Amino acid sequence: MPVTYNKLFKLLIDRRISNSELMDKAGFSANIITRLKKNEYISMESIEKICNALQVGVDEILEFDSVESSGTNERL
């Protein structure tokens, strides 16, 4: 099941936190922001850093997307 980070980006907008501010607070590179925007895999360590920096729980920054892209799971 794919993960989306839409909640994170909404939270950043609501709190008026820029991507670069998040990178500084959480201590990671721009590569992580790029991966988040593409809903790609990031490590649990990075997720933990984001949660700690924003003082939120995991459920406040990510959610599982029940709708999968066509062809994503067609390898058999």
Secondary structure, DSSP 4 states (H G I P E B T S, - for coil): --EE-HHHHHHHHHTT--HHHHHHHHT--HHHHHHHHTT----HHHHHHHHHHHT--GGGT-EE-S-PPTTTT---
